[in-house]
Amino acid sequence: MKISALILTHNEEKMLKDCLKQLNFVDEIIVLDQASTDQTVDIAKIYANKVVSASSEDFAKNRQLLAESAKGKWLLYIDADERLNSDNVQEIKKALKTKKYAAYFFARKNIILGKWLKHGGWWPDLAPRLFQKDKLLGWQGSVHESPIVQGEFGYFTAPIVHFTAQNISSMLAKTTKWAQIEARLFYSGRKNPTINILRVAKSLVSEFTSRFFGKLGFLDGQIGLIESIYQALHRCIILVYLWELQNGSEKKSRQVKGK
């Protein structure tokens, strides 16, 4: 077996079908679901060779579980909201023949609120996606996971399309979820900075300035402005959640209610 396509999912019923249908060139499709509450698993069972469930949302751990479940000599990680075209497929097939590199990066066109953002830090957004299985030693990082590879990386020419944010509601829901996780990682790790209002305000201004002016987000027009504001807000929410953990706000609230 040459190549296995590996997909992590969580409530992806709107995006998963098209993702799986595009993988008709691979030898095996495996979906690892992270506690979806919609029709994701039912859709996956129609197209995938194997569907398994994850016991945690540790991305590095789950990507490793996918690798261990695969039979292919090559592993193609693909997210439910990522789309390949014929140029991508041809480059993948060529890589399988030449075996020149241990792994490959794709550039990604990030589609946010219906627009491809070329600035603000969103391009080329290189993502490691294709690996020789015996060269992939593992993954590290609970949220922003990265591969450990024995050998050199290659870079594909054709970008894939990433429908990363389709509406404001989904963006805010994602921020609420991942900001809490990132705050807990800060709180339990070596970097646990004391949070106060000045640090939060500086972070807001710094992130917006960096995105909108430093990385030329203003060239993407209104959506560039919205996205720069959103990223600054996301950064601040991480710090506010971290402040909550540092100050034991939940415990204090329960004590107030008990009086």
C-alpha positions as CSV (number, residue, x, y, z in Angstrom):
1,M,0.0,0.0,0.0
2,K,1.5,3.3,-1.1
3,I,-0.4,6.2,0.6
4,S,-2.8,6.6,3.5
5,A,-4.9,9.8,4.0
6,L,-5.3,10.8,7.6
7,I,-8.0,13.2,8.9
8,L,-8.7,14.5,12.4
9,T,-12.3,15.6,12.9
10,H,-14.6,17.4,15.4
11,N,-18.1,18.5,14.3
12,E,-17.1,18.7,10.6
13,E,-20.4,17.6,9.0
14,K,-20.5,20.6,6.7
15,M,-16.9,20.2,5.4
16,L,-16.1,16.5,5.6
17,K,-17.9,15.0,2.7
18,D,-16.1,17.1,0.1
19,C,-12.8,16.5,1.8
20,L,-13.2,12.8,1.7
21,K,-14.5,12.7,-1.9
22,Q,-11.4,14.4,-3.2
23,L,-9.1,11.6,-1.8
24,N,-10.0,9.1,-4.5
25,F,-6.4,8.8,-5.5
26,V,-5.2,7.4,-2.2
27,D,-5.1,3.7,-1.1
28,E,-6.5,4.2,2.4
29,I,-8.5,6.8,4.3
30,I,-8.6,6.9,8.1
31,V,-10.6,9.3,10.2
32,L,-10.0,9.9,13.9
33,D,-12.9,11.7,15.4
34,Q,-12.6,13.9,18.5
35,A,-16.0,13.5,20.2
36,S,-18.2,15.0,17.4
37,T,-21.8,15.6,18.3
38,D,-23.1,16.1,14.8
39,Q,-23.2,13.7,11.7
40,T,-19.4,13.7,11.2
41,V,-18.9,10.1,12.1
42,D,-21.8,8.9,9.9
43,I,-20.4,10.8,6.9
44,A,-16.9,9.4,7.6
45,K,-18.1,5.8,7.7
46,I,-19.4,6.2,4.1
47,Y,-16.1,7.2,2.6
48,A,-13.3,6.1,5.0
49,N,-11.7,2.7,5.3
50,K,-11.4,3.1,9.0
51,V,-13.1,5.4,11.6
52,V,-11.8,5.6,15.1
53,S,-12.5,7.7,18.2
54,A,-10.1,9.8,20.2
55,S,-10.1,9.9,24.0
56,S,-8.6,13.4,24.1
57,E,-8.1,16.5,22.1
58,D,-4.3,16.4,22.2
59,F,-3.5,17.0,18.5
60,A,0.0,15.6,18.6
61,K,-1.2,12.4,20.3
62,N,-4.0,12.0,17.9
63,R,-1.9,12.6,14.8
64,Q,0.5,10.0,16.1
65,L,-2.4,7.5,16.6
66,L,-3.4,8.1,13.0
67,A,0.1,7.3,11.8
68,E,0.2,4.1,13.8
69,S,-3.1,3.0,12.4
70,A,-2.0,3.6,8.7
71,K,-0.8,0.8,6.4
72,G,0.6,3.1,3.8
73,K,4.3,3.8,3.3
74,W,3.4,7.5,2.8
75,L,1.1,9.5,5.1
76,L,-1.0,12.4,3.8
77,Y,-2.5,14.5,6.6
78,I,-5.4,16.6,5.5
79,D,-7.9,18.7,7.5
80,A,-11.6,18.5,6.8
81,D,-11.6,22.2,5.6
82,E,-8.6,21.8,3.2
83,R,-9.0,21.2,-0.5
84,L,-6.7,19.7,-3.1
85,N,-6.6,20.4,-6.8
86,S,-5.2,18.4,-9.8
87,D,-1.8,20.1,-9.5
88,N,-1.6,19.1,-5.8
89,V,-2.4,15.5,-6.7
90,Q,0.2,15.4,-9.4
91,E,2.9,16.8,-7.1
92,I,2.0,14.2,-4.5
93,K,2.3,11.4,-7.0
94,K,5.6,12.6,-8.2
95,A,6.9,12.8,-4.6
96,L,5.9,9.2,-4.0
97,K,7.9,8.1,-7.1
98,T,11.1,10.1,-6.5
99,K,11.3,9.7,-2.7
100,K,13.6,12.8,-2.7
101,Y,12.5,14.1,0.7
102,A,11.3,12.6,4.0
103,A,8.4,15.0,4.2
104,Y,6.8,17.9,2.3
105,F,5.2,21.3,3.1
106,F,2.2,22.7,1.3
107,A,1.5,26.5,1.1
108,R,-2.1,27.2,2.0
109,K,-4.5,29.8,0.6
110,N,-6.5,30.7,3.8
111,I,-10.1,31.7,2.9
112,I,-11.5,33.8,5.7
113,L,-15.0,35.2,5.5
114,G,-15.0,34.3,1.8
115,K,-11.7,36.0,0.9
116,W,-8.2,34.7,0.3
117,L,-6.1,36.7,2.7
118,K,-2.6,37.3,1.2
119,H,-1.3,39.5,4.1
120,G,-1.5,39.9,7.8
121,G,0.7,36.8,8.3
122,W,-1.6,34.4,6.4
123,W,0.5,33.7,3.3
124,P,2.2,31.4,2.5
125,D,1.2,29.6,5.7
126,L,3.4,26.5,5.2
127,A,1.8,23.3,6.6
128,P,3.6,19.9,6.8
129,R,1.2,17.4,5.2
130,L,3.0,14.5,3.4
131,F,5.5,12.2,5.1
132,Q,7.3,8.9,4.5
133,K,5.9,6.9,7.3
134,D,9.3,5.5,8.4
135,K,10.8,9.0,8.5
136,L,8.0,10.4,10.8
137,L,9.3,9.9,14.3
138,G,6.4,11.5,16.1
139,W,4.5,14.8,16.9
140,Q,4.9,17.3,19.6
141,G,2.7,20.1,21.0
142,S,-0.9,19.8,22.3
143,V,-2.4,22.6,20.1
144,H,0.1,23.9,17.6
145,E,1.6,20.5,16.9
146,S,4.7,20.0,14.8
147,P,6.2,16.8,13.3
148,I,9.6,15.3,14.3
149,V,11.1,14.0,11.0
150,Q,14.3,12.2,10.2
151,G,15.4,13.7,7.0
152,E,14.9,16.9,4.9
153,F,11.6,18.7,4.0
154,G,10.6,19.5,0.5
155,Y,8.2,22.2,-0.6
156,F,5.4,21.7,-3.1
157,T,4.8,24.5,-5.6
158,A,1.0,24.4,-5.9
159,P,-0.9,25.6,-2.7
160,I,-3.9,23.9,-1.2
161,V,-7.0,25.9,-0.3
162,H,-8.0,26.2,3.4
163,F,-11.5,27.3,4.3
164,T,-10.4,28.3,7.8
165,A,-13.2,30.7,8.9
166,Q,-16.6,30.9,7.2
167,N,-18.4,33.2,9.6
168,I,-17.9,35.3,12.7
169,S,-19.8,32.9,15.0
170,S,-17.5,29.9,14.2
171,M,-14.5,32.1,14.7
172,L,-15.6,33.2,18.1
173,A,-16.5,29.6,19.1
174,K,-13.1,28.5,18.1
175,T,-11.5,31.3,20.1
176,T,-13.4,30.4,23.2
177,K,-12.3,26.7,22.9
178,W,-8.7,27.1,22.0
179,A,-7.9,30.2,24.1
180,Q,-8.9,28.2,27.2
181,I,-6.6,25.3,26.2
182,E,-3.7,27.7,25.4
183,A,-4.2,29.5,28.7
184,R,-4.0,26.2,30.6
185,L,-0.8,25.3,28.8
186,F,0.7,28.6,29.8
187,Y,-0.5,28.1,33.4
188,S,1.0,24.7,33.7
189,G,4.2,25.4,31.8
190,R,7.4,27.3,32.4
191,K,6.1,30.5,30.9
192,N,3.4,31.7,33.2
193,P,3.6,35.5,33.1
194,T,1.7,37.5,35.7
195,I,-1.3,39.0,33.9
196,N,-2.6,42.5,34.6
197,I,-4.6,45.1,32.7
198,L,-1.5,46.7,31.3
199,R,-0.2,43.5,29.8
200,V,-3.6,42.7,28.2
201,A,-3.8,46.2,26.7
202,K,-0.3,46.1,25.3
203,S,-1.0,42.6,23.8
204,L,-4.1,44.0,22.1
205,V,-2.3,46.9,20.6
206,S,0.8,44.9,19.7
207,E,-1.0,42.1,17.9
208,F,-3.3,44.4,15.9
209,T,-0.4,46.7,14.9
210,S,1.7,43.7,13.9
211,R,-1.1,42.1,11.8
212,F,-2.6,45.2,10.2
213,F,0.4,47.4,9.6
214,G,3.6,45.3,10.1
215,K,2.3,42.4,8.0
216,L,0.3,44.6,5.7
217,G,-3.2,43.3,6.7
218,F,-4.7,46.6,5.5
219,L,-4.0,45.5,1.9
220,D,-6.8,42.9,2.3
221,G,-9.4,45.6,2.9
222,Q,-12.3,45.2,5.3
223,I,-11.7,41.6,6.0
224,G,-8.0,42.3,6.6
225,L,-9.2,44.8,9.2
226,I,-11.7,42.4,10.8
227,E,-9.2,39.6,10.9
228,S,-6.5,41.8,12.5
229,I,-9.0,42.8,15.2
230,Y,-10.0,39.2,15.7
231,Q,-6.5,38.0,16.1
232,A,-5.8,40.8,18.6
233,L,-8.9,39.8,20.5
234,H,-8.0,36.1,20.5
235,R,-4.6,37.0,22.0
236,C,-6.2,39.0,24.7
237,I,-8.8,36.3,25.6
238,I,-5.9,33.8,26.1
239,L,-4.4,36.3,28.6
240,V,-7.7,36.9,30.4
241,Y,-8.3,33.1,30.7
242,L,-4.7,32.9,32.1
243,W,-5.5,35.7,34.6
244,E,-8.6,33.8,35.7
245,L,-6.5,30.7,36.4
246,Q,-3.9,32.7,38.3
247,N,-6.5,34.4,40.5
248,G,-8.7,31.4,41.1
249,S,-11.8,33.3,40.0
250,E,-14.1,30.3,39.9
251,K,-13.2,29.3,43.5
252,K,-13.8,32.9,44.6
253,S,-17.2,33.0,42.9
254,R,-18.3,29.8,44.7
255,Q,-17.2,31.3,48.0
256,V,-19.2,34.5,47.3
257,K,-22.3,32.4,46.5
258,G,-21.9,30.5,49.7
259,K,-22.1,33.6,51.9
